[in-house]
Amino acid sequence: MAKNTGDGYRKGAVTDRSQPQTPSGNWVKRDDDTGRFIDQKTTSKEPFKGVRKEQ
């Protein structure tokens, strides 16, 4: 499990997650096991911290 450092980054990777970017620019977190979408970032255009990006 990734741990928050309090300095704007995580130590370690978030496992079993990935994130594609929608055409509107939002990032969506996806569960690798089920393929279901978990969460979407709508407040900022920056990706989730510590989650692998899909291309």
N, C-alpha and C positions, 0 to 999 in steps of 0.2 A: 504494500500500500504506500502511495506517495504521501509524504508529510509536508505540511505547510511550514515555511521558514519564517514568515512574517515580513520578508524583504521583497515580496512580489514575485517569487518563484517557488517551485516545489523541488524537493530533494527526492529523486527517484521517479519512476514512470508509473502512470496509472495503467494497470494491466487490464486486458480484455475490453478495451475501449478504443474507438477510433472516431475521427470527426471529418466529415465532408463539409464543404462550403456550398451554401445554396446560391442560386443565381442572384438573389437579392443581397448577398454578401454576408448573411448570418452564418454562424457555425452551428452544426447540429451534432450532438454527441450520440454515438451508436454503440450498442452492445455487440461484441464480436460473436458471442455464442448464439444469440437469437436473431440478430440483425435488426432488432427493434430500435427505434429512436428513443432516447432517454430524455434529452434536454436540448433546448435551443437558446443560444445567446442572442438577445434582441437589443440589449442596451449598448453594446459596443461591438465593433467589427473585428476585435482581436479574438484569436482562438482560445479555447480552454487551455489552461496550464497543464502541462505534463501529459496531454493526450495526443496520441499519434495521429498525424494528418493523413487523409486519403487524397490521392491524386486524381 
